[in-house]
């Protein structure tokens, strides 16, 4: 089997995902992704006429984010029209899955050169009203709802924290550490290699730094925040009138949920885009590229969609088994901080050294642009492996519907 290599990784800064407040919120989603495509092309001398496929993740593929945004962004970047594209949706896991599928195409021998990535404009998707005011991922499919009740992810996070015995205090402590690590990383330029400043089309700078972090976050400031998802419980999930509390009671009729998540220990709502160049060794040699990393193993798992945030641990285990490795063989881990309990459970269940996990902070501090996050995290762990002169990294994340993709990379 042919090896797949990462040639480069690039991304935008993460902008606050609120229309009129975030510095990226006025960009068309495909234009924002095109900015990353332009940047990664320019700094690598990428011949876009030789791209076999562009694989892009986007979770909310409606309106401005519809119409195969991967293809539209490639065209908007001025890439050769022969560079075909596909857009996929695995919820939050789309940005890892896009890289995994591009790598699989190269490993199979079907492709020599691919670009993979993701984009999500949460400032835009927040303005979209779902059909029948549906607030679940079942799309209003009542038969599916009877089989698998799927509450809001934040409610799910509180359920898991209750069932697993995580306290608000320990989850808040993880959130403070995320903020502190992110501040240190930004102050010391740890994100600089992947970061591409986003310019307006008139040449002025729209955003050249992370916009979401909250400097000075402490346990005391987090303790003052009200829990968010407790407020969801009596809200109807759609026009049918059933509430989130009633939906949860279908599976857990006697569970008294200890609501522990709030704005400070949940992932931030942001806009962002990312891209990676992947190729086989023969193509890299032909054009004079020095690969930065090799794809060692990939995995995807599915599990209980009601407790939809629990799958990163089995995904990591599956990837490690495929690679013939253990957690001791991994130098750095990136687990998306969708909610604090996700990272806390990942560290606990795999008995990891917290000093090896999300070393530059995570989504609680930096934000989570849904389908872009996975691609961002792969670039983040690669940059940090190089900075520390380490070798192996594992990236994984939970997704809606009870799934998780994972990837292991090693420097070359």
N, C-alpha and C positions, 0 to 999 in steps of 0.2 A: 504494500500500500504506500502511495506517495504521501510524504509529509506536507502539511500546510503550515506556512509561516506568517507571522505578523510582521509586516514591513514598517508600518507606522500607525499611530493612533492620534486623532485630533478631535477637539470638541469646542463648543462654545462655553463661555461662562454660564452659570445658571442664574437666570434673571427671575425676579419676583413674579410669580404667576398671577398677577392681578392687572386687569385692563386699566390703563391710565396711571398705574403706579410702577409697574415693572419696565425696565429699560428695553426689553425685547418684545413687549406685548403688542407693539404696532406692526411687527414684521408678519408677513404672510408665512405660514408654517413651511411651505416648500422653499421660500426664499431663505429662511433661516438655515435649513439644511443645505441649501445650495452654497451658502457662505462657507460652511465647513468643507464641502466638496471642493470649492475653489481653493481654499487654503491648503488642503492636503495634496491637491494636485500640484500646486505651485512649489511647495517645499520638497516634493519628491520627483519632480519632472515626470509625472504620470502621463503616459500616452493613453488617453481615454479611448482611442480607437481600438486598443487591444484588450479592453475590459470585457471579460466574458459575461459577467452579470453583476448587477448592483442589488444587494439584498438589504431591505430597510424594514425596521420595525416601527409601527405606529399603532397605538391602541385604539384611539377614537377616530376611526376612518369615516368621518362624516364631514360634510361641508367643505371647508378649506383644507381639511386633512384627508379628504377622499381622493378619488380619481388616481389611484396608484401614486402616492406622494413621492415614492422613491424615483419613479421615472420622471415625474414632473420636476423634481429637484435636480436631477442629472441634466435634464434639458435646460433648466434655468441657469445652471452653472456653466453652460456653454460646452458641455461634453459632447463628444462625437455621438451622433444619433445611433451608431451601431452598438453602443453600450446599453444593452437591455436592462430591465429592472423588474423587481417584484417587491410588493409590500405585504408584510405579514402582521398578524396580531396574536401574541400570546400574553396579552395584558402587560403587566409590569416586566415580565420576562422576555419581551420582544427583542430587546437590545442585545441580550446574550444569544437568543435563538437565531437572530440574523447572522451573527458571527459564526455560530455553530453550523448553520446550514451552508454558508459560504465555504467554511473549512471542509465540510463533508464533500461538497462538490469538487474541491481541489484534491482531497484525499482519494476520491473515486477515480480521478483521472479525467473527469468530464470537463473541468475548467482549469485554466492556468493562472488566471488573474481575476480577483473579485474585490469589490468594495462592499463592506457591510457597515451597518450603523442603525441609528434610530433617531426619532424626533417626536416631541410632544410639546404643544403650546397649550399649557393648562390655563393660561389667561383667556384663551379662545374657547376651549372646551367647557369652561365654567359657564359660558354664556348660552350653551345649548340646552334646550329643554327636552327631556326624554319623552317618548310617546307614552301617553296615559300617566305621566308623572312617575314612571317606574324608577325606583331607586335601588334596584337589585341588579345583579348580573344575569338573571334568568330571562331578561327581555320580556317579561310578562307571560312566559310560558307556564301556565298553571299546572299542567301535568308534570313538568320538570320540577316545579316548586314542591309538589307533593312528594316526589322522590328524594329531592335534595334541597331542603330549605337553605338558602344562602344569604345570611344577613350582611349588612354593610361591613366592610373590612375592619373598620374601627371597632364596631361591636364585637366582631370576631376576635380582635386583639384582646379586648377586655375579657371575653369568655376564656381564651387560652390562659391569660394571666391568672384568672380565678382558678381554673382547673389545675394549673401547674404550680400554683402557690407563690407567684411573684408579687412582691409588694410594690406599691407606688414609689417608696423611697429608693429601692434598688434600681427601679427602672428610670427614675429621675437622675440617679447618680450616673447611669450609663449615658444619659442625654447630656449631662454637664461635661462628661469626659469627651463626648463627640464634639461639642462646641470648642473645648479647649484644644483638642488635637487639630481641628480645622483651622483655628486661629493661628496655631503654630505653623501649620503647613503653608498657609497663605503668606504669613510674615517672612517665611524662609524660602519662598519660591518653589515649593514642592510640586505645584501644579503647572509650572511654567511651560514645560516641554509640550504637553498636550494642548494647552490652551491657545485658542485662536481668537484674537479680538474681533468682535463683530462691529463692522463699520456700516453706517448708513450709505446709501448709494451716492450721496454727495461727498463721501470721503470722511465725514466727521465720525467720531467714535460713538457708537451706541452703548457698548458695554465691553470692558476689558478686564473685569474682575468678578469674583463671586459676589452676588448681590444679596443673598438670603441670610447668611450667618448673623447671629445676635451676640456681639461681644459683651462680655460681662455677665453672661448667664451663670447663675449660681443655684444651689439647692434651695435657697430661700426664695429666689424669684420664681422658680418652678413650682414650689409648694403653694404659692399664692394663686396659681392658675386654676380655674375651674375645669373639671373633667368635661370632655366634649360629648362623648358618645352616650352618656347617661341621658342626654337631652334628646337623643334620637328615639328612645325606646317607645314613647307613646305617639310617635309620628307615623302616619300611614306610609306604607311602602309603595302604594300606587293608588289609583282612583277607586280600587275595590274596597279600601278602608282598613285592611288588615295592617296592624302595627308591627314594628320591629320586635317588640316584646312578645307578641303573639307568634311571630315567625320563629323566634328563638325557642319558645315554649313547645313548638312541635317536636324538637329534638331533646331539649333539656327543660322539661316541665317544672322541675323542682330546683333549678339552679338559681341561687341568689348571686347575681353578677357583682363582683367588686370592680367598679369602674375606676381605672387607674391611668388611662391615657388622656392626654390633653394636647394643646398646640405645641408645647415644648418638648414632649417626648414622642411625637409622631413626625413622620416625614413632612418636609416643607413643600408647599405648592409652588412650582417653578416652571419656567420655560427652558428648553435646551435641545441641543442636537449634537450628534457625535458620528464619527466615521472611522473605519480602519481599512487599511489596504492589506489584503492577504494574497499570497501567491505560493506556487511551488518553488523549489530551489532552482530548477532549471531556468524559469523565467527571471527570477531574481539575479542569477548569474549573468543572464543575457543582457540585462539592462544596467548591471553594475550596482544593484542594491545589496546592502548587508542586512539580512533579516535580524530583527530584534528578539524574536521569540518563536518557539515552536508550539503548536497545539498538541498537547500530550494526550488528553482525553476529554470527552464530552458526555453529558448524560442529561436525560430529562425524566422526571417522574410525575405521576399523578397520585392524588390521595383524596381524603375526605373533603369535598367542596364546602361543607358547613364550617369546618375548621380549616379554612383555605390557606392559612399562613404557615402551616406546619411542615411543608415539604422540603425546605432547604437542607435539613439534616439528611434525609434519605437520598436527596440528589447528590450531595457531597459524598456520601458513602458509596453511591453507585459509580461516580466518576473516579473515586480513589480505587475502587475494586478493578475497574477497567484499566486503570493505569498501573496496577500492581503496586500501589503505594498505600501508606497510612498517613494519618494526620501529622505524624512526626516528620514526614518527608516534605511537608509544605512549609515554606518560609513565611508567607504572608497570606492572609485570608481577607476577602472582601465579601461581606454579607450585607445586602441592602437593608438599611434601617427603616423599613416601611413603618414599623412601630417598634418601640424599644423592646417589647417582649420578643420580637422575632430575633433580634441580635442576642438578647440575653439567653434565650433558649438554645440558640445555635452554639454559643460558647459553652453553656453548661452541658448539653447533651453530648457534644463531641470532646468534652474535657480539654478545651483549648486554653492556651495561655492568652489572656486578654491583650497582652502587649503585642500579639501577632495579628490582631483582628482590627480592621478598619483603622489603621495606624494614623491616617490623615483625617480622621473624622468621617462621618457618614451623612445619610440623608436627613437625620434629625437636625443637623447643623447646616448642611449645604443644599438640601432640597432634593426632590425626586421627580424629574421630568419623565415619568412613566416609561414609555418605550425607548427613551434615550439612555436611561440609567445604566442598563447592563453594559452597553458599549462604552459608556463613560468609565465604569468601574474596571473594565478590562484594561483600558489605557492607564487608569490610576495605579493599578497594581503593577503593571509593567514599568511605569516610570519609577515607582518606589523600589522595585527590585533592582533596577539599574542604579539608583541613587545609593542604595545600601550595599551594592555588590552582592546580592543574594540571587537565588536561582529559580525557585518555583513559587507559583501563586495559584490560588483557587478562588473562583468567583461564583457566587450563586445568589439566588433571590426567590422570594415567594411570589406567587401570582394569583390573580383571581381565578376562581374555578378549582382551586386546590391543586396547583402544579408548581414545579420548580425546575428550571434549567441550571446546569452547572458546567464549568469549563476549568481545566487545569492547563496552565502554560508554563514553559520553562525558557529561560534565556538561552541564547545561542551565541 
